[in-house]
Amino acid sequence: MATLSEEQVTDIFFIVLLVFLGLFFVIEALMASYNAKFGHTTGIIVMLGIFLSFIIKTVATKDEELT
């Protein structure tokens, strides 16, 4: 796999940031419309971020093992 330049990494960072910002508002709207009795939007976004970071780390580690 080709290595990414610093500019590409920065672009990917901002894209992921905007996606998570959009997800925050969508989840907040869904929780408000369904009157959720438990949970918090911030907690859901944090858990999704941890999960995404784990996937990226796992894929990057496996890629390094193959080369």
DSSP file (Angstrom, degrees, kcal/mol; ACC not computed):
  #  RESIDUE AA STRUCTURE BP1 BP2  ACC     N-H-->O    O-->H-N    N-H-->O    O-->H-N    TCO  KAPPA ALPHA  PHI   PSI    X-CA   Y-CA   Z-CA
    1    1 A M              0   0    0      0, 0.0     2,-0.1     0, 0.0    66,-0.0   0.000 360.0 360.0 360.0 139.3    0.0    0.0    0.0
    2    2 A A        -     0   0    0      1,-0.1     2,-0.2     0, 0.0     0, 0.0  -0.430 360.0-114.1 -73.7 146.1    1.3    3.4   -0.9
    3    3 A T        -     0   0    0     -2,-0.1     2,-0.3     1,-0.1    -1,-0.1  -0.516  30.3-120.0 -78.3 150.3    2.1    5.8    1.9
    4    4 A L        -     0   0    0     -2,-0.2     2,-0.1     1,-0.1    -1,-0.1  -0.667  20.4-123.7 -92.0 144.1    0.0    8.9    2.3
    5    5 A S     >  -     0   0    0     -2,-0.3     4,-2.2     1,-0.1     5,-0.2  -0.345  29.7-106.0 -76.9 166.8    1.4   12.4    2.1
    6    6 A E  H  > S+     0   0    0      1,-0.2     4,-2.1     2,-0.2     5,-0.1   0.866 121.7  53.3 -62.1 -36.7    0.9   14.9    4.9
    7    7 A E  H  > S+     0   0    0      2,-0.2     4,-2.3     1,-0.2    -1,-0.2   0.894 108.2  49.6 -66.5 -40.3   -1.6   16.8    2.8
    8    8 A Q  H  > S+     0   0    0      2,-0.2     4,-2.5     1,-0.2    -2,-0.2   0.903 110.4  50.2 -65.3 -41.0   -3.7   13.6    2.2
    9    9 A V  H  X S+     0   0    0     -4,-2.2     4,-2.3     2,-0.2    -2,-0.2   0.906 110.8  49.7 -63.4 -41.3   -3.7   12.7    5.9
   10   10 A T  H  X S+     0   0    0     -4,-2.1     4,-2.2     2,-0.2    -2,-0.2   0.909 110.9  49.5 -63.7 -42.3   -4.9   16.2    6.7
   11   11 A D  H  X S+     0   0    0     -4,-2.3     4,-2.1     1,-0.2    -2,-0.2   0.918 111.3  48.6 -62.5 -43.9   -7.6   16.0    4.1
   12   12 A I  H  X S+     0   0    0     -4,-2.5     4,-2.6     1,-0.2     5,-0.2   0.894 109.0  54.6 -63.4 -39.8   -8.8   12.6    5.5
   13   13 A F  H  X S+     0   0    0     -4,-2.3     4,-2.5     1,-0.2    -2,-0.2   0.937 110.2  45.0 -58.8 -48.0   -8.7   14.0    9.0
   14   14 A F  H  X S+     0   0    0     -4,-2.2     4,-2.3     2,-0.2    -1,-0.2   0.858 111.8  52.5 -68.4 -34.3  -11.1   16.9    8.1
   15   15 A I  H  X S+     0   0    0     -4,-2.1     4,-2.2     2,-0.2    -1,-0.2   0.942 112.2  45.1 -64.0 -46.9  -13.4   14.6    6.1
   16   16 A V  H  X S+     0   0    0     -4,-2.6     4,-2.5     1,-0.2    -2,-0.2   0.896 111.8  53.4 -64.1 -39.9  -13.7   12.3    9.1
   17   17 A L  H  X S+     0   0    0     -4,-2.5     4,-2.1    -5,-0.2    -1,-0.2   0.921 110.4  46.3 -60.0 -45.2  -14.2   15.2   11.4
   18   18 A L  H  X S+     0   0    0     -4,-2.3     4,-2.4     2,-0.2    -1,-0.2   0.869 110.9  52.9 -67.1 -36.5  -17.0   16.6    9.3
   19   19 A V  H  X S+     0   0    0     -4,-2.2     4,-2.6     2,-0.2    -2,-0.2   0.928 110.9  46.7 -63.4 -44.3  -18.6   13.1    9.0
   20   20 A F  H  X S+     0   0    0     -4,-2.5     4,-2.1     2,-0.2    -2,-0.2   0.864 110.8  52.5 -67.1 -35.0  -18.6   12.8   12.8
   21   21 A L  H  X S+     0   0    0     -4,-2.1     4,-1.6     2,-0.2    -2,-0.2   0.923 111.4  46.7 -64.4 -43.6  -20.0   16.3   13.2
   22   22 A G  H  X S+     0   0    0     -4,-2.4     4,-2.2     1,-0.2    -2,-0.2   0.911 111.1  51.9 -62.6 -43.1  -22.8   15.4   10.8
   23   23 A L  H  X S+     0   0    0     -4,-2.6     4,-3.0     1,-0.2     5,-0.3   0.877 104.5  58.0 -61.0 -37.8  -23.4   12.2   12.7
   24   24 A F  H  X S+     0   0    0     -4,-2.1     4,-2.3     1,-0.2    -1,-0.2   0.934 109.7  42.8 -57.8 -47.4  -23.6   14.1   16.0
   25   25 A F  H  X S+     0   0    0     -4,-1.6     4,-2.2     2,-0.2    -1,-0.2   0.878 114.5  50.1 -70.3 -36.9  -26.5   16.2   14.7
   26   26 A V  H  X S+     0   0    0     -4,-2.2     4,-2.4     2,-0.2    -2,-0.2   0.937 113.6  45.0 -65.6 -45.8  -28.3   13.3   13.1
   27   27 A I  H  X S+     0   0    0     -4,-3.0     4,-2.6     1,-0.2     5,-0.2   0.893 112.0  52.8 -65.3 -39.2  -28.1   11.2   16.2
   28   28 A E  H  X S+     0   0    0     -4,-2.3     4,-1.9    -5,-0.3    -1,-0.2   0.911 110.3  47.8 -61.7 -42.3  -29.2   14.1   18.3
   29   29 A A  H  X S+     0   0    0     -4,-2.2     4,-2.4     2,-0.2    -2,-0.2   0.900 112.4  49.1 -65.5 -41.2  -32.2   14.7   16.1
   30   30 A L  H  X S+     0   0    0     -4,-2.4     4,-2.1     1,-0.2    -2,-0.2   0.910 111.2  49.1 -65.3 -41.4  -33.1   11.0   16.3
   31   31 A M  H  <>S+     0   0    0     -4,-2.6     5,-1.9     1,-0.2     4,-0.4   0.867 113.1  47.9 -66.8 -34.8  -32.8   10.9   20.0
   32   32 A A  H  <5S+     0   0    0     -4,-1.9     3,-0.4    -5,-0.2    -2,-0.2   0.882 112.7  47.8 -71.9 -38.1  -35.0   14.0   20.4
   33   33 A S  H  <5S+     0   0    0     -4,-2.4    -2,-0.2     1,-0.2    -1,-0.2   0.831 117.7  40.6 -74.4 -30.4  -37.6   12.7   18.0
   34   34 A Y  T  <5S-     0   0    0     -4,-2.1    -1,-0.2    -5,-0.2    -2,-0.2   0.413 103.7-129.4 -95.8   1.9  -37.8    9.2   19.7
   35   35 A N  T   5 -     0   0    0     -4,-0.4    -3,-0.2    -3,-0.4    -4,-0.1   0.941  27.8-149.0  49.4  57.0  -37.6   10.7   23.2
   36   36 A A      < -     0   0    0     -5,-1.9    -1,-0.1     1,-0.2     3,-0.0  -0.314  11.6-156.3 -59.5 132.8  -34.8    8.3   24.2
   37   37 A K  S    S+     0   0    0     -3,-0.1     2,-0.3    -2,-0.0    -1,-0.2   0.611  74.9  26.5 -87.1 -13.8  -34.9    7.5   27.9
   38   38 A F  S    S+     0   0    0      2,-0.0     2,-0.0     0, 0.0    -2,-0.0  -0.919  89.9  49.8-141.9 166.5  -31.2    6.6   28.1
   39   39 A G        -     0   0    0     -2,-0.3     2,-0.3     1,-0.0     3,-0.1  -0.021  58.6-120.5  90.6 165.6  -28.0    7.4   26.4
   40   40 A H     >  -     0   0    0      1,-0.1     4,-1.9    -2,-0.0     5,-0.2  -0.992  14.2-129.4-146.9 138.4  -26.3   10.6   25.4
   41   41 A T  H  > S+     0   0    0     -2,-0.3     4,-2.4     1,-0.2     5,-0.2   0.887 108.7  53.1 -58.1 -42.6  -25.3   11.8   21.9
   42   42 A T  H  > S+     0   0    0      1,-0.2     4,-2.6     2,-0.2    -1,-0.2   0.903 107.3  51.9 -62.1 -41.2  -21.7   12.6   23.0
   43   43 A G  H  > S+     0   0    0      2,-0.2     4,-2.4     1,-0.2    -1,-0.2   0.897 109.4  49.7 -61.2 -40.9  -21.2    9.1   24.4
   44   44 A I  H  X S+     0   0    0     -4,-1.9     4,-2.3     2,-0.2    -2,-0.2   0.926 112.1  47.5 -64.9 -44.3  -22.4    7.5   21.2
   45   45 A I  H  X S+     0   0    0     -4,-2.4     4,-2.3     2,-0.2    -2,-0.2   0.902 111.7  50.4 -64.6 -41.2  -20.0    9.7   19.1
   46   46 A V  H  X S+     0   0    0     -4,-2.6     4,-2.4     2,-0.2    -1,-0.2   0.924 110.8  48.9 -62.7 -44.1  -17.1    8.9   21.4
   47   47 A M  H  X S+     0   0    0     -4,-2.4     4,-2.4     1,-0.2    -2,-0.2   0.899 111.1  49.9 -63.7 -40.3  -17.8    5.2   21.2
   48   48 A L  H  X S+     0   0    0     -4,-2.3     4,-2.7     2,-0.2    -1,-0.2   0.890 110.4  51.2 -63.6 -38.6  -18.0    5.3   17.4
   49   49 A G  H  X S+     0   0    0     -4,-2.3     4,-2.5     2,-0.2    -2,-0.2   0.905 110.2  48.1 -64.3 -42.2  -14.7    7.3   17.3
   50   50 A I  H  X S+     0   0    0     -4,-2.4     4,-2.3     2,-0.2    -2,-0.2   0.921 113.0  48.8 -63.3 -43.4  -13.0    4.6   19.5
   51   51 A F  H  X S+     0   0    0     -4,-2.4     4,-2.2     2,-0.2    -2,-0.2   0.917 112.3  47.8 -63.3 -44.3  -14.4    1.9   17.3
   52   52 A L  H  X S+     0   0    0     -4,-2.7     4,-2.5     1,-0.2    -1,-0.2   0.904 111.4  50.9 -64.3 -41.1  -13.2    3.6   14.1
   53   53 A S  H  X S+     0   0    0     -4,-2.5     4,-2.6     1,-0.2    -1,-0.2   0.898 109.1  51.6 -62.2 -40.5   -9.7    4.2   15.6
   54   54 A F  H  X S+     0   0    0     -4,-2.3     4,-2.5     2,-0.2    -2,-0.2   0.915 110.6  48.1 -62.1 -43.5   -9.5    0.5   16.5
   55   55 A I  H  X S+     0   0    0     -4,-2.2     4,-2.6     2,-0.2     5,-0.2   0.932 112.8  47.6 -63.8 -45.3  -10.4   -0.5   13.0
   56   56 A I  H  X S+     0   0    0     -4,-2.5     4,-2.5     1,-0.2    -2,-0.2   0.918 113.4  48.0 -62.4 -43.5   -7.8    1.9   11.4
   57   57 A K  H  X S+     0   0    0     -4,-2.6     4,-2.3     2,-0.2    -1,-0.2   0.902 112.2  49.6 -63.8 -41.5   -5.1    0.7   13.8
   58   58 A T  H  X S+     0   0    0     -4,-2.5     4,-2.3     2,-0.2    -2,-0.2   0.924 113.3  45.5 -64.2 -44.9   -5.9   -2.9   13.1
   59   59 A V  H  X S+     0   0    0     -4,-2.6     4,-2.2     1,-0.2    -2,-0.2   0.913 113.6  49.5 -65.8 -42.0   -5.8   -2.4    9.4
   60   60 A A  H  X S+     0   0    0     -4,-2.5     4,-1.9    -5,-0.2    -1,-0.2   0.891 111.6  49.2 -64.8 -38.8   -2.6   -0.4    9.6
   61   61 A T  H  X S+     0   0    0     -4,-2.3     4,-1.8     2,-0.2    -1,-0.2   0.905 111.6  48.0 -67.4 -41.4   -0.9   -3.0   11.8
   62   62 A K  H  X S+     0   0    0     -4,-2.3     4,-1.5     1,-0.2    -2,-0.2   0.878 109.9  53.4 -66.6 -36.1   -1.9   -5.9    9.4
   63   63 A D  H  X S+     0   0    0     -4,-2.2     4,-0.9     1,-0.2    -1,-0.2   0.893 108.5  49.3 -64.9 -39.0   -0.6   -3.9    6.5
   64   64 A E  H  < S+     0   0    0     -4,-1.9     3,-0.3     1,-0.2    -1,-0.2   0.856 108.0  54.6 -67.7 -34.2    2.8   -3.4    8.2
   65   65 A E  H  < S+     0   0    0     -4,-1.8    -1,-0.2     1,-0.2    -2,-0.2   0.836 105.2  53.8 -67.9 -31.8    2.9   -7.1    8.9
   66   66 A L  H  <        0   0    0     -4,-1.5    -1,-0.2     1,-0.2    -2,-0.2   0.744 360.0 360.0 -75.9 -22.8    2.4   -8.0    5.3
   67   67 A T     <        0   0    0     -4,-0.9    -1,-0.2    -3,-0.3    -2,-0.2   0.459 360.0 360.0 -96.3 360.0    5.3   -5.8    4.0
